[in-house]
Amino acid sequence: MSQSTSVPVPPMAVRSAAAASDTPDLLYVLRHYRWLIIAGVILGTLAGAAIWFALRRYNPEWTANAVFQVMPPQVNPVARPAEGVQNADDTARFIRRQVLYITADRVLDKALQSKEFRTESWQSKWFAANSRNPSQALRKAVDVSPLPNTDVFRVSMTTRDPQESANLVNAIGRVYMEMLRQDQAEDEARRMSELNALTKKVGDTVKDLNERLNEFRNTHDIAAMTATHNIAMRTLDALTTEFLRSERDLTSAKAGLENVKKQVEAGTLTLSADMEAMIENDPTVRSLENQKLSLQSDKEVLLSRVSPQHESIRAIDTRIATATRQAEDQRSKLRAAARLRMQENAENVFKSIQAAEEDLRKRRDEKEKEVRDLDRWLVQHAQMVEELKVNQDILNNLKSNQTIEALKMLTDYSRVRLFTEARVPEEPSWPKWQMFIPGGFLIGLLLSYGLGYLLELTNTRVRTPRDITRTMQLPLLGFVPDQQDDVNHVGEISTSIRTAPTSMIAESFRLIRGQLAAAQNGHNFNTLLVASIAPGGGATTVAANLAIGMALNDSKVLLIDANFYRPGVKATFKEAPVIGLSDVIADPSKLDSAIAPVGDIDKLHVMSAGTRNSAGTGEMLESKSFREVLATLKGRYDMVIFDGAPLSLVGDSISLGAKVDGVIAIVRAGVISRGTIARVREQLRAVRANLMGIVLNAAQTHGAGYFKENYRTFYKYAQQKETAGSAS
């Protein structure tokens, strides 16, 4: 049957799953809205530059910096500190502490009392501007930060006056150094006192640990306990491995049982072939099947004497239906019983594995308890040994530190020194053009591109091949330019291949015909439905040009008007008789009189829609008479092309699509939405119609300019060909 015919899609029409997306392509949006994006970038850049210029002229800020260096720690107070030997992590931690120290309230509050901030008769500009809460303002204004990968950190402050910013930073640095030396001396004295007390405490702890360890060794045989522990561990490992294997088996059995139960409850558990055979051999089932066969035989005998609508025939049909239903009910009962037996077998397997797993669990738990008891004694001994060692090391270090701290108190050493004092800044620190101009550029780019992306995202109409192949994931057989964009086209577009053979439109139809020829090669394919997705798509134009092109290519073609609502073939081909498809379906003997050849194309014949109205056309296309007519035409012609009604409006074309070898859907560019095409695609799939592809009709060059380059290249090539022909 034609429904099962599978014709491969031509190579150019195969869609890429990897490229599928319901969202616009980023590069496509960039090309489509490039002038909008360029304008947005220019405006954003100009706005950023204007803001930067205004702020630099009327509201600049100046930042002064003082740099402090961290020296290596004083390991040996007698020797000079060596540059570069300090630990990087220790230096980083020390600098972080200094950052917190400088920004502490006690340092900043004391700095506010210095002469650089104010005296009894004078105030700095910064202090006057922040006199309401100078402490909080100073904490926000002062910035202390380490310089990456160095041993220095920076103290900076931003004000409206360059000279004042340098003076205030130097005042903060001076106060910081004074308080740091004072705190350092107090810390050293306190550390020495704490160190002496700690050394005595740790010494007492070491003495007590030695006594406890000796007592423990006298009451426990550590060597024998260790050997027993090793044997128990190996046994436990073997039991654990076996237990884990049993748990996996139990889990698998439980999952299998649950799966069987679910399938039994849902009635979807698959029975074996033997079980199905047993069900079919059930006496009741066999008896009902034999009864049904006997009734069907009686029906065939009666049909030879009476009509199918006779009362006796209907009575036999009722008895056949009853026997069929009873047989299916008996099968359902037998299958349910078989599934319950399968569930019982799965439960028995699960219980067996569960019992084995429980036995292994008990044996493992007993061995674990034995190992834990041994571990407790061995760990206690190891902890006592380790604790003694740690405390002994601490005691040794404390005695060494006592000596070092005593020597430090005799020297004056600070790890921080002023590396560079703050100088008057020459350039304002804010605003920075590197932030405002690129920022305006970026904001303008993002806003304009986002606007273009939003416009593209909200447009759901099909306009370009990309909308079909990438967004809709449908095969594209080709596209036909808009008639107004083809400067070489003359005459009627419905017969372009014959009346304007050198035009871009005619060449487009030839490409579509070539795709169909590639699909037809090696396959039984000689009936085709051409129908628009919606009215005005141009199905008659495409069908007529394909028919002309195939006929000119030495194929015997019949073009049939199957649009009973708005026939169009008769208007294109005046040779078409008044009697048409609807008349032939009603009376197949009129077939020959309904077909007429086209005058100047020997192998092209046409048939109109006929004289009958559109009422009941769906039933006509479903009739046995139509199937017989279609079979006759397939034997006479190489290709039978139906010009159908719009697929989205009437069911005639959907029904016809299920009976032909292939369907071509016509979409007029910029008119049909993606949702409409998707609905038609699902309707065709529902009747198992073979949708060979989409033809995009009336594709225009304006707008995104998608086809401009194709058209320009075609006409340039055509002109070169004509010039070469004239020269020869």
C-alpha positions in Angstrom: 0.0 0.0 0.0 1.1 3.6 -0.5 1.0 4.3 3.1 3.9 2.0 3.8 6.1 3.3 0.9 9.2 4.8 2.3 10.9 7.2 0.0 14.2 8.6 1.3 14.6 12.4 1.6 17.2 13.9 -0.8 20.6 14.7 0.8 20.1 18.5 0.8 16.9 18.2 2.7 18.2 16.1 5.7 17.9 18.1 8.8 20.6 18.2 11.5 19.5 17.2 15.0 22.5 18.8 16.6 21.4 22.2 15.1 17.9 22.0 16.3 16.7 24.9 18.4 13.6 26.8 19.2 15.6 29.9 19.9 17.1 32.2 17.2 20.6 31.6 16.0 23.0 34.2 17.5 24.9 34.8 14.3 21.6 35.1 12.4 20.4 37.8 14.8 23.7 39.6 14.4 23.4 39.7 10.6 19.6 40.4 10.6 19.7 43.4 13.0 23.2 44.6 12.4 22.3 48.2 11.8 20.3 48.3 15.0 23.3 46.8 16.9 25.7 49.3 15.3 23.5 52.2 16.2 23.2 50.9 19.8 27.0 50.5 20.1 27.6 54.0 18.8 25.1 55.6 21.1 26.3 53.6 24.1 30.0 54.5 23.4 29.1 58.2 23.0 27.0 58.2 26.2 29.9 56.6 28.2 32.4 59.2 26.8 30.1 62.1 27.7 29.6 60.9 31.2 33.3 60.3 31.7 34.1 63.8 30.4 31.5 65.5 32.7 32.7 63.7 35.8 36.4 64.3 35.1 35.7 68.1 34.7 33.3 68.7 37.6 33.7 65.9 40.1 37.2 64.3 40.0 38.8 62.3 42.8 42.4 62.0 43.8 44.1 59.0 45.5 47.4 59.0 47.4 49.2 55.8 48.3 51.8 54.9 51.0 53.6 51.5 50.7 54.8 49.4 53.7 57.2 46.4 53.5 57.0 43.3 55.6 60.4 42.1 56.8 61.3 38.4 57.5 60.5 37.2 61.1 63.3 37.4 63.6 64.2 33.7 64.1 67.6 34.4 65.6 67.8 37.8 67.4 71.6 37.8 67.3 71.8 37.5 63.5 70.7 40.1 61.0 67.3 39.3 59.2 67.9 37.9 55.7 65.9 39.3 52.8 63.8 36.8 50.8 63.9 33.9 53.2 60.5 34.5 54.7 57.6 32.0 54.0 55.0 33.3 51.5 52.1 32.0 53.5 53.3 33.5 56.7 53.9 36.9 55.0 50.4 36.8 53.5 48.8 36.0 56.9 50.8 38.8 58.6 49.8 41.3 56.0 46.1 40.4 56.5 46.5 41.0 60.2 48.0 44.5 59.4 45.1 45.3 57.2 42.7 44.7 60.1 45.1 46.5 62.5 45.2 49.7 60.4 41.4 49.8 59.9 40.7 49.3 63.6 38.9 52.1 65.4 41.7 52.7 67.9 44.2 53.5 65.1 41.9 55.6 62.9 40.4 57.5 65.9 44.0 58.4 67.0 44.8 59.4 63.4 41.8 61.8 63.5 43.5 63.6 66.3 46.7 64.4 64.3 47.5 67.8 62.9 47.0 66.7 59.3 43.3 66.2 60.0 42.6 69.1 62.4 43.9 71.4 65.0 42.1 73.7 67.5 41.9 76.5 64.9 41.9 74.6 61.6 40.2 71.6 59.8 41.2 69.8 56.6 38.7 69.9 53.7 38.0 66.2 54.2 37.3 66.6 57.9 35.0 69.6 57.3 33.0 67.6 54.8 32.7 64.6 57.2 32.5 66.4 60.5 29.2 64.8 61.4 30.6 61.3 61.7 34.4 61.4 60.9 35.2 58.0 62.4 32.7 56.1 60.2 33.7 58.2 57.1 37.4 57.5 57.6 36.8 53.7 57.9 35.1 53.8 54.5 37.6 56.1 52.9 40.8 54.3 53.9 41.7 51.3 51.8 44.4 48.8 52.9 45.3 46.1 50.4 48.3 43.8 49.8 50.1 43.9 46.4 49.8 40.4 44.8 53.0 38.2 44.9 55.0 40.7 47.0 55.9 41.4 50.6 54.4 44.9 50.6 50.9 46.3 51.3 49.4 49.7 50.4 47.5 52.3 52.4 45.4 54.6 50.2 42.8 57.3 50.6 40.7 59.3 48.1 39.7 62.9 48.5 38.7 65.9 46.4 42.2 67.6 46.9 45.4 66.0 45.7 47.7 67.6 48.3 45.4 66.8 51.2 45.1 63.1 50.2 48.9 62.7 50.5 49.0 64.4 53.9 46.2 62.4 55.3 47.6 59.1 54.2 51.0 59.9 55.7 49.3 60.8 59.0 47.6 57.5 59.1 50.9 55.7 58.3 52.8 57.5 61.1 50.1 56.7 63.7 50.0 53.1 62.6 53.8 52.6 63.0 53.8 54.3 66.5 51.0 52.1 67.8 52.5 49.0 66.2 55.8 49.3 68.1 54.0 50.0 71.3 51.8 47.0 71.0 54.7 44.8 70.0 56.6 45.6 73.2 53.5 44.8 75.3 52.9 41.6 73.4 56.5 40.3 73.9 56.3 40.8 77.7 53.0 39.0 77.9 54.2 36.2 75.7 57.2 35.6 77.9 55.0 35.3 81.0 52.6 32.9 79.3 55.5 30.9 77.9 57.0 30.3 81.3 53.6 29.1 82.7 53.0 26.9 79.7 56.5 25.2 79.9 55.8 24.2 83.5 52.4 22.8 82.7 53.6 20.7 79.7 56.5 19.3 81.8 54.1 18.0 84.4 52.0 16.4 81.6 55.0 14.6 80.2 55.9 13.1 83.5 52.3 11.9 84.1 52.1 10.3 80.6 55.3 8.3 81.1 53.9 6.8 84.3 50.6 5.8 82.7 52.3 4.2 79.6 54.5 2.0 81.7 51.6 0.8 83.8 49.5 0.0 80.6 52.4 -2.1 79.1 52.7 -4.1 82.3 49.1 -5.2 82.2 48.7 -5.9 78.4 50.6 -8.1 75.9 50.7 -5.7 72.9 52.5 -8.2 70.5 49.9 -11.0 71.0 47.0 -8.6 70.8 48.4 -7.2 67.4 48.7 -10.8 65.9 45.1 -11.7 66.9 43.9 -8.4 65.5 45.5 -9.1 62.1 43.8 -12.5 61.8 40.4 -11.1 62.8 40.7 -8.3 60.2 41.4 -10.8 57.4 38.4 -12.9 58.4 36.2 -9.8 58.6 37.3 -8.6 55.1 36.3 -12.0 53.6 32.9 -11.9 55.4 32.3 -8.3 54.3 33.1 -9.1 50.7 30.7 -12.0 50.7 28.0 -10.0 52.5 28.2 -7.1 50.0 27.9 -9.6 47.1 24.8 -11.1 48.9 23.4 -7.5 49.4 23.8 -6.8 45.6 22.0 -10.1 44.8 19.2 -9.2 47.3 18.8 -5.8 45.8 18.7 -7.2 42.3 16.1 -9.8 43.4 14.0 -7.2 45.2 14.0 -4.9 42.2 13.1 -7.8 39.9 10.2 -8.8 42.3 8.9 -5.2 42.4 9.1 -5.0 38.7 7.2 -8.2 38.3 4.6 -7.0 40.8 4.1 -3.7 39.0 3.8 -5.5 35.6 1.3 -8.0 37.1 -0.8 -5.2 38.6 -0.7 -3.3 35.2 -1.2 -6.5 33.3 1.9 -5.8 31.1 4.1 -8.7 32.2 5.3 -10.5 29.1 4.5 -14.2 29.0 6.8 -16.7 27.4 6.0 -18.4 24.1 5.2 -21.6 25.9 2.7 -19.9 28.2 1.0 -18.2 25.3 0.8 -21.5 23.5 -0.8 -23.1 26.6 -3.4 -20.3 26.7 -4.2 -20.8 23.0 -4.6 -24.5 23.6 -7.0 -24.0 26.4 -10.2 -26.0 25.7 -12.5 -23.0 26.2 -10.4 -20.8 24.0 -10.2 -23.4 21.2 -13.9 -24.1 21.5 -14.7 -20.3 21.1 -12.3 -20.0 18.2 -13.8 -23.0 16.4 -17.3 -21.5 17.0 -16.1 -18.2 15.4 -14.6 -20.0 12.4 -17.9 -21.9 12.0 -19.9 -18.7 12.1 -17.6 -17.0 9.6 -18.1 -19.9 7.3 -21.9 -19.7 7.6 -21.6 -15.9 6.9 -19.7 -16.5 3.7 -22.4 -19.0 2.6 -25.2 -16.6 3.3 -23.4 -13.7 1.6 -23.6 -15.6 -1.7 -27.4 -15.5 -1.4 -28.3 -12.3 0.5 -26.9 -8.7 0.8 -24.5 -7.7 3.6 -27.3 -5.7 5.2 -29.6 -8.7 5.6 -30.9 -9.4 9.0 -29.4 -12.9 9.1 -26.0 -11.5 8.2 -26.2 -9.0 11.1 -27.2 -11.7 13.5 -24.2 -13.8 12.5 -21.9 -10.8 12.9 -23.3 -10.3 16.4 -22.6 -13.9 17.3 -19.1 -13.7 15.9 -18.4 -10.5 18.0 -19.7 -12.3 21.1 -17.5 -15.3 20.5 -14.5 -13.1 19.9 -15.1 -11.1 23.1 -15.6 -14.3 25.1 -12.3 -15.8 23.7 -10.4 -12.6 24.6 -11.9 -12.6 28.1 -10.8 -16.2 28.6 -7.3 -15.4 27.4 -7.2 -12.4 29.8 -8.1 -14.6 32.8 -5.5 -17.3 31.8 -2.8 -14.6 31.3 -3.6 -13.1 34.8 -3.2 -16.5 36.4 0.1 -17.2 34.6 1.4 -13.8 35.7 0.5 -14.6 39.4 2.5 -17.8 39.1 5.5 -15.9 37.8 5.2 -13.4 40.7 5.1 -16.3 43.2 8.3 -17.8 41.7 10.1 -14.3 42.0 9.0 -14.1 45.7 10.5 -17.5 46.5 13.8 -16.5 44.9 13.8 -13.3 46.9 13.1 -15.0 50.2 15.9 -17.5 49.6 18.5 -14.8 48.9 17.2 -12.8 51.9 17.8 -15.7 54.3 21.4 -16.2 53.1 22.1 -12.5 53.5 20.8 -12.4 57.1 23.1 -15.3 58.0 26.1 -13.5 56.6 25.1 -10.3 58.4 25.1 -12.1 61.8 28.5 -13.7 61.2 30.0 -10.3 60.1 28.5 -8.5 63.1 30.1 -11.0 65.5 33.5 -10.6 63.9 33.2 -6.8 63.9 32.6 -6.8 67.6 35.7 -8.9 68.2 37.8 -6.5 66.0 36.3 -3.4 67.8 37.4 -4.8 71.2 40.9 -5.4 70.0 41.0 -2.0 68.2 40.0 -0.2 71.4 43.1 -1.6 73.3 45.5 -1.1 70.5 44.2 2.4 69.7 44.5 3.4 73.4 48.1 2.2 73.5 48.9 4.1 70.3 47.2 7.3 71.5 49.2 7.2 74.7 52.5 6.7 72.8 51.6 9.5 70.4 50.4 11.9 73.1 53.7 11.4 75.0 55.7 12.1 71.9 53.7 15.2 71.0 53.9 16.7 74.5 57.7 15.9 74.7 58.2 17.8 71.4 56.1 20.7 72.7 58.2 20.8 75.8 61.4 21.0 73.8 60.0 23.7 71.6 58.8 25.7 74.6 62.3 25.6 76.1 63.8 26.8 72.9 61.2 29.6 72.5 62.0 30.7 76.1 65.6 31.4 75.0 64.5 33.2 71.8 62.0 35.4 73.5 64.4 36.4 76.2 66.9 37.5 73.5 64.1 39.4 71.5 63.3 41.5 74.5 66.9 42.7 74.5 66.6 44.0 70.8 64.3 46.6 69.0 63.0 44.9 65.9 59.7 45.5 63.9 58.6 43.4 60.9 57.0 46.5 59.2 58.9 49.5 57.7 57.7 52.4 55.6 58.8 51.6 52.0 57.4 54.7 50.2 55.5 57.6 51.8 52.5 59.1 50.0 53.1 61.6 47.3 50.8 64.2 45.7 49.0 62.4 42.8 49.4 63.9 39.3 46.3 62.3 37.7 42.8 61.9 39.2 41.9 58.3 40.1 38.3 58.7 39.1 36.6 58.8 36.6 38.5 56.4 34.4 37.9 56.3 30.7 38.8 52.6 30.6 35.6 51.9 32.6 33.1 54.4 31.1 33.8 54.2 27.3 34.2 50.4 27.1 31.3 50.1 29.5 29.1 52.3 27.3 30.2 50.2 24.3 29.3 46.9 26.1 26.0 48.2 27.4 25.0 49.5 24.0 25.9 46.2 22.4 24.0 44.1 24.9 20.9 46.3 24.9 20.7 46.5 21.1 21.5 42.9 20.6 19.0 41.9 23.3 16.3 44.0 21.5 17.1 42.3 18.2 17.1 38.9 19.8 13.7 39.6 21.5 12.2 40.8 18.2 13.5 37.6 16.4 12.3 35.4 19.3 8.7 36.7 19.2 8.5 36.3 15.4 7.0 32.8 14.8 6.3 33.1 11.0 8.3 31.0 8.6 10.4 33.3 6.4 13.6 31.5 5.5 14.9 28.0 4.9 16.5 28.2 8.3 13.1 28.4 10.0 12.2 25.1 8.3 15.4 23.1 8.5 16.8 24.2 11.9 13.9 25.5 13.9 11.0 23.3 12.6 13.3 20.3 12.0 11.6 19.5 8.6 13.2 18.6 5.3 13.5 21.4 2.7 13.1 20.5 -1.0 13.8 24.0 -2.2 12.6 27.6 -2.3 10.9 29.7 -5.0 11.8 33.4 -5.3 9.1 36.0 -5.2 8.0 37.0 -8.7 8.7 40.7 -8.2 12.4 39.9 -7.3 13.0 37.9 -10.6 13.9 40.5 -13.2 14.1 37.8 -16.0 10.6 36.4 -15.4 7.8 37.0 -17.9 4.4 35.5 -18.3 2.4 33.5 -15.9 4.3 32.1 -12.9 2.2 28.9 -12.9 4.0 27.9 -16.1 7.4 29.5 -15.5 9.4 26.5 -16.8 7.7 26.8 -20.2 7.2 30.6 -20.5 10.3 31.9 -18.7 12.9 29.1 -18.8 15.9 31.4 -18.1 14.4 32.9 -15.0 15.5 32.2 -11.4 11.9 31.0 -10.6 12.2 28.3 -13.4 15.6 27.3 -12.2 14.2 26.9 -8.6 11.5 24.5 -9.9 14.2 22.5 -11.8 16.1 22.1 -8.5 13.0 20.9 -6.7 12.4 18.5 -9.6 15.9 17.2 -9.3 15.5 16.5 -5.6 12.3 14.5 -6.4 14.1 12.6 -9.2 16.9 11.7 -6.7 14.3 10.4 -4.3 12.5 8.4 -7.0 15.6 6.6 -8.3 15.3 2.9 -7.5 12.0 3.2 -5.7 8.4 2.6 -6.7 7.3 6.2 -6.6 4.8 7.6 -9.1 2.0 9.4 -7.1 2.5 12.8 -5.5 0.3 15.3 -3.6 1.2 19.0 -3.8 -0.8 21.0 -1.2 -0.4 24.3 0.6 -0.3 24.5 4.4 -2.8 27.4 4.2 -4.8 29.1 1.4 -2.7 31.2 -1.0 0.4 29.1 -0.6 0.9 28.6 -4.3 0.3 24.8 -4.5 -1.2 25.0 -8.1 1.9 26.9 -9.3 4.3 24.4 -7.8 2.3 21.4 -9.0 2.0 22.8 -12.6 5.7 23.7 -12.9 6.7 20.3 -11.5 4.4 18.5 -14.0 5.8 20.6 -16.9 9.4 20.0 -15.8 8.9 16.2 -15.5 7.1 16.0 -18.8 9.9 18.0 -20.5 12.3 15.5 -18.9 10.7 12.7 -21.0 8.3 11.4 -18.3 4.6 10.8 -18.9 2.9 13.0 -16.4 -0.8 13.5 -15.4 -1.7 16.6 -13.4 -5.0 16.2 -11.5 -6.9 19.0 -9.7 -7.9 17.5 -6.3 -9.0 20.9 -4.9 -12.8 20.6 -5.0 -13.2 23.9 -3.2 -11.1 26.3 -5.3 -10.0 24.4 -8.4 -7.0 26.0 -10.2 -5.7 23.6 -12.9 -8.5 24.6 -15.3 -7.5 28.2 -15.1 -3.8 27.3 -15.9 -4.4 24.7 -18.6 -7.4 25.6 -20.8 -7.2 22.2 -22.4 -8.5 20.5 -19.2 -12.0 19.1 -19.8 -15.0 20.2 -17.7 -15.5 16.6 -16.6 -12.9 15.9 -13.9 -11.9 13.9 -10.9 -15.2 14.1 -9.0 -17.1 12.8 -12.1 -14.6 10.0 -12.7 -14.9 8.8 -9.1 -18.7 8.7 -9.5 -18.5 7.0 -12.9 -15.1 5.4 -13.7 -16.1 4.9 -17.3 -15.6 8.7 -17.9 -11.9 8.4 -17.1 -10.6 8.7 -20.7 -12.9 11.7 -21.5 -11.7 13.5 -18.4 -8.1 13.5 -19.4 -6.7 15.9 -22.1 -3.1 16.4 -23.4 -1.5 19.8 -23.2 -1.0 21.1 -26.7 2.8 21.9 -26.9 3.9 19.3 -24.3 3.2 15.8 -25.6 3.8 13.9 -22.4 1.8 16.1 -20.1 -1.9 15.4 -19.5 -4.3 17.3 -17.2 -7.6 16.5 -15.4 -9.8 19.1 -13.8 -11.6 18.9 -10.4 -14.9 18.0 -12.1 -18.5 19.3 -12.0 -19.6 18.0 -8.7 -19.6 20.4 -5.7 -17.3 20.0 -2.7 -19.9 18.3 -0.5 -19.0 14.8 0.3 -15.5 15.0 -1.4 -13.9 13.4 1.7 -16.1 10.3 1.3 -15.3 10.2 -2.5 -11.6 10.1 -1.8 -12.1 7.2 0.7 -14.2 5.2 -1.8 -13.3 2.0 -3.5 -13.9 3.7 -6.8 -11.2 6.2 -6.2 -8.7 3.5 -5.3 -9.5 1.7 -8.5 -9.1 4.9 -10.6 -5.8 5.7 -8.8 -4.5 2.1 -9.5 -5.4 2.6 -13.2 -3.6 5.9 -13.5 -0.5 4.6 -11.8 -0.3 1.9 -14.5 -0.6 4.5 -17.3 1.7 7.3 -16.2 5.2 7.7 -14.9 4.0 10.3 -12.4 0.6 11.3 -11.2 0.5 14.7 -9.4 -2.5 15.9 -7.4 -3.0 19.6 -6.8 -4.7 19.4 -3.3 -6.7 21.7 -1.1 -4.9 23.4 1.9 -3.8 20.9 4.4 -4.7 23.0 7.5 -8.3 23.7 6.5 -10.0 20.5 5.0 -9.4 16.9 5.5 -9.5 16.0 1.8 -5.7 16.5 1.4 -4.8 14.7 4.6 -6.9 11.7 3.5 -5.4 11.9 0.0 -1.9 12.1 1.5 -2.2 8.7 3.1 -2.9 7.1 -0.4 -0.1 8.6 -2.5 3.6 7.8 -2.4 4.6 11.3 -1.2 3.4 14.7 0.0 5.0 18.1 -0.7 3.8 20.9 1.5 3.9 24.5 0.2 4.6 27.4 2.6 4.4 31.0 1.5 7.2 32.9 3.1 6.2 35.3 5.9 2.6 34.2 6.1 2.4 30.8 7.9 3.3 30.4 11.6 5.5 27.5 12.8 2.6 26.2 15.0 0.4 25.8 11.9 3.1 23.8 10.1 3.7 21.7 13.2 0.0 20.8 13.4 -0.2 19.8 9.8 2.9 17.6 10.2 1.3 15.8 13.1 -1.9 15.3 11.1 0.1 13.7 8.3 2.0 11.5 10.7 -1.3 10.4 12.2 -2.4 8.9 8.8 1.2 7.7 8.1 1.5 10.0 5.1 5.0 10.3 3.6 5.9 14.0 4.0 8.8 14.3 1.5 9.6 18.0 2.3 8.7 21.6 2.3 8.8 24.1 -0.6 9.3 27.7 0.6 7.3 29.8 -1.9 7.6 33.6 -2.7 10.9 34.0 -0.7 11.7 37.7 -0.9 15.1 39.5 -0.9 14.1 42.4 1.3 14.1 42.3 5.1 17.1 40.1 6.3 18.5 39.9 2.8 18.7 36.1 3.2 18.4 35.4 -0.6 20.1 38.4 -2.1 23.4 36.8 -2.5 21.9 33.7 -4.2 20.0 35.9 -6.6 23.0 38.1 -7.4 25.2 35.1 -8.0 22.6 33.4 -10.3 22.1 36.4 -12.5 25.8 37.1 -12.7 26.4 33.5 -13.8 23.5 33.7 -16.3 24.9 36.9 -17.8 28.4 35.4 -18.2 26.8 32.3 -19.9 24.9 34.5 -22.4 28.0 36.6 -23.1 30.0 33.5 -23.8 27.2 32.1 -26.1 27.2 35.4 -28.1 30.9 35.4 -28.4 30.9 31.8 -29.8 
